Amino acid sequence: MNALKEFQDVARRNGFVDAEETDEGTVLWLRRPTTNAEDRLCIDSVTKSATVFWATIPWKINSKTVRTVYDLEKWLDSMPYKTKSGC
């Protein structure tokens, strides 16, 4: 359970805010506004993973799944458009 909180902490440090949680409480969705759309991040307690979804022009949906907090932090830090400020 500690890793899931750590996933949330990394997401929040990178501009994500809570969006919704499933009724079963196994999945937490977070969102982050961007210039053209909204990034989404899914933290899954069953698979102990995090998946980021983002759109690129011309509206292609991309995704990246990571299994460790370190990999999420490293990958978010490498994103070219850095939307930590929410814009």
Stockholm file with secondary structure:
# STOCKHOLM 1.0

chainA/1-87         MNALKEFQDVARRNGFVDAEETDEGTVLWLRRPTTNAEDRLCIDSVTKSATVFWATIPWKINSKTVRTVYDLEKWLDSMPYKTKSGC
#=GR chainA/1-87 SS CHHHHHHHHHHHHTTCEEEEECTTSSEEEEEEECSSSEEEEEEETTTTEEEEEEEETTTEEEEEEESSHHHHHHHHHHCTTCCTTCC
#=GC SS_cons        CHHHHHHHHHHHHTTCEEEEECTTSSEEEEEEECSSSEEEEEEETTTTEEEEEEEETTTEEEEEEESSHHHHHHHHHHCTTCCTTCC
//
